[in-house]
């Protein structure tokens, strides 16, 4: 039975979480690192598959695949990595970065895990020189990288702190971002996918996909429903900081953020995650600088240095308590897997996307310039992934 037909004959089980549109993948923290013997083979195989994919479908399609959580996860499995480990993101991205450095395919990756993420701006400059980008294009790429990270660290407060950030850049100037955060309490990871092609705004529903465990308490300042709160936040910082300090001092003794969250989300305060408990401090220096800069929109506001999660929460709190405008508390997770089957393996909800991902990977493997043994192993791993569904 062929790979595609095998997939179609797999049994689908009932979702544990039924109010989600899309799929969910839980990514638990796995300690240790990928062994070198595996990494070297992953690099070789990924290079062959990506080269063929770009030759057949183009660089833009490669970016679309990177922004597709199903394809990204399946690709990691084909390379020999655990489907559900949080390390899929970091290892696959690192492997691809090395493979693309070894093979000039008109795509490069900047950033990575930990300290490597901090080097992203410098790496963007190096790649820009190689591709002959203009100064305005360099600024655009740096801005995209910065805002993607700022949104997922500060404007979307879901309890996951970023520790991995990578931007995929084509020689034509298109880009895709893959970054990952870790929840220190649960030891679970969450992956965020961005794609320039589909991006209309950095602060209004900007993600192509978010993969992770659905959380109950998420301050989502990039939801459409948070538009009025975003506008009020901008208006607030354009006022004299003394007025803002006066408003803040009034609500400090009136209602704590814990109570506010508990009241508006509808469950007991003791269940509020620690990451949403705001210490009563605001970066007044940053707010003073914001006042002097007079931002005209929310994107400009969150771009300012020093304006972190606590200050963003404080502005949202004032918007709610003083002006009666509520931000969104809806978790924007778009793809997840509820556990199904005795071995806890995920299963698809919408099979068309997965069909396409499997089809594309199967075709790429069969046509890749690698040995027959490597092809058989890769196809076997792909088959095992499908059988488990």
PEJOJO-V560849 format. One record per pair of residues at least 24 apart in sequence whose C-alpha atoms are under 8 Angstrom apart, sorted by the first residue. I is the first residue (numbers start at 1). GAP is how many residues later the second one is. D is the distance in whole Angstrom. If there is no record, write none. Layout:
I:GAP:D, I:GAP:D
This chain:
3:355:8, 3:356:8, 3:359:8, 3:379:8, 3:380:6, 4:351:7, 4:354:7, 4:355:7, 6:377:8, 6:380:7, 6:381:7, 7:348:8, 7:379:6, 7:380:7, 10:376:8, 10:377:7, 10:379:6, 11:378:7, 12:335:7, 12:336:7, 12:377:7, 13:327:6, 13:328:8, 13:334:8, 14:326:8, 15:323:6, 15:324:8, 15:325:8, 16:322:6, 16:323:7, 17:321:6, 20:314:8, 21:313:7, 21:314:8, 22:312:6, 22:313:5, 22:314:7, 22:327:7, 22:328:7, 23:311:7, 23:312:4, 23:313:4, 23:314:5, 23:325:7, 23:326:6, 23:327:8, 24:187:6, 24:188:6, 24:189:7, 24:309:8, 24:310:7, 24:311:4, 24:312:0, 24:313:3, 24:314:6, 25:59:7, 25:186:6, 25:187:5, 25:188:7, 25:310:7, 25:311:4, 25:312:4, 25:313:7, 25:321:7, 26:58:7, 26:162:7, 26:163:8, 26:164:8, 26:185:8, 26:186:5, 26:187:5, 26:310:7, 26:311:7, 26:312:8, 27:57:5, 27:58:5, 27:59:5, 27:161:6, 27:162:5, 27:163:7, 27:185:7, 27:186:8, 28:56:7, 28:57:6, 28:58:6, 28:159:6, 28:160:5, 28:161:6, 29:56:6, 29:57:5, 29:58:7, 29:158:6, 29:159:6, 29:160:7, 30:55:6, 30:56:7, 30:57:7, 34:57:7, 38:42:8, 39:56:7, 41:38:8, 42:37:5, 42:38:7, 42:53:7, 43:52:5, 43:53:7, 43:55:7, 43:56:5, 44:55:7, 45:34:7, 45:325:7, 45:329:8, 46:33:7, 46:49:8, 46:50:7, 46:53:7, 47:49:7, 47:52:5, 47:53:7, 47:56:7, 48:320:5, 48:321:6, 48:322:7, 49:312:8, 49:315:6, 49:316:6, 49:319:6, 51:54:7, 52:312:6, 52:315:7, 52:316:6, 53:311:6, 54:51:8, 59:47:8, 59:48:7, 59:111:7, 60:110:8, 60:114:8, 63:105:7, 63:112:7, 63:113:6, 63:132:7, 64:112:8, 64:131:7, 66:110:7, 66:112:8, 66:127:8, 67:109:7, 67:110:8, 67:111:7, 67:126:5, 67:127:6, 67:128:6, 67:141:7, 67:142:7, 68:125:8, 68:140:8, 68:141:7, 69:124:8, 69:140:7, 69:142:7, 69:266:7, 70:283:7, 70:284:6, 70:287:7, 71:283:7, 71:286:5, 71:287:8, 74:283:8, 74:284:7, 74:308:7, 74:311:8, 75:286:7, 77:304:7, 77:305:7, 77:308:7, 78:300:5, 78:301:7, 78:303:6, 78:304:6, 79:299:7, 80:298:8, 80:301:7, 83:302:8, 86:102:8, 86:103:6, 89:90:8, 89:91:7, 89:102:8, 90:74:7, 93:73:8, 106:64:6, 106:65:5, 107:61:7, 107:62:6, 107:63:4, 107:64:6, 108:60:6, 108:61:5, 108:62:6, 109:57:6, 109:58:6, 109:59:5, 109:60:6, 110:56:6, 110:57:5, 110:58:7, 110:59:8, 111:53:8, 111:54:6, 111:55:5, 111:56:7, 112:52:6, 112:53:5, 112:54:5, 113:50:6, 113:51:4, 113:52:6, 114:49:5, 114:50:6, 117:46:8, 117:47:6, 117:48:5, 117:49:7, 120:25:8, 120:46:8, 131:40:6, 133:40:8, 137:36:7, 141:34:8, 145:32:7, 147:55:7, 147:156:7, 148:29:8, 148:46:8, 148:54:7, 149:30:8, 150:152:7, 150:153:7, 151:51:8, 151:52:7, 151:71:8, 151:151:8, 152:40:8, 153:156:7, 154:154:6, 154:155:5, 154:158:7, 155:64:8, 155:65:7, 155:66:5, 155:67:7, 155:147:8, 155:154:7, 155:157:7, 156:62:7, 156:63:6, 156:64:5, 156:65:6, 156:66:7, 157:61:6, 157:62:5, 157:63:6, 157:119:8, 157:152:7, 158:57:7, 158:59:7, 158:60:5, 158:61:7, 158:62:8, 158:173:7, 159:24:6, 159:59:8, 159:114:8, 159:116:6, 159:117:8, 160:24:8, 160:29:7, 160:30:7, 188:25:8, 202:97:7, 203:95:7, 203:96:6, 209:124:7, 209:125:6, 209:126:7, 210:122:7, 210:123:5, 210:124:5, 210:125:6, 211:122:6, 211:123:6, 211:124:5, 211:125:6, 212:121:7, 212:123:7, 212:124:6, 213:120:8, 213:123:7, 214:117:7, 214:119:6, 214:122:8, 215:116:6, 216:114:8, 216:115:7, 217:48:7, 217:55:7, 217:56:7, 217:59:8, 217:112:6, 217:113:8, 217:114:7, 218:111:5, 218:112:6, 218:113:6, 219:108:7, 219:109:6, 219:110:5, 219:111:7, 219:112:8, 220:107:7, 220:108:5, 220:109:6, 220:110:7, 220:111:7, 220:112:8, 221:106:6, 221:107:7, 223:105:6, 223:109:8, 225:102:7, 225:103:6, 226:100:7, 226:101:4, 226:102:5, 227:100:8, 228:97:7, 228:98:8, 228:99:8, 229:87:6, 229:90:6, 229:91:8, 229:96:6, 229:97:7, 229:98:6, 230:68:6, 230:86:8, 231:66:7, 231:67:7, 232:87:6, 233:65:8, 233:82:6, 233:83:7, 233:86:7, 234:61:7, 234:62:7, 234:63:6, 234:64:6, 234:67:7, 236:79:8, 237:50:6, 237:51:8, 237:53:6, 237:54:5, 237:57:8, 238:52:7, 238:53:5, 238:54:8, 238:56:5, 238:57:7, 239:52:7, 240:51:7, 241:43:8, 241:46:7, 241:47:6, 241:50:7, 247:71:7, 247:75:8, 248:66:8, 248:70:7, 251:67:7, 251:70:8, 252:28:8, 257:60:7, 260:57:8, 265:64:7, 278:32:6, 278:35:8, 279:31:7, 281:29:7, 281:30:8, 282:28:6, 282:29:5, 282:32:7, 283:24:7, 283:28:6, 341:48:8, 345:43:6, 345:44:7, 346:42:8, 346:43:6, 347:41:8, 347:42:5, 348:41:8, 358:24:8
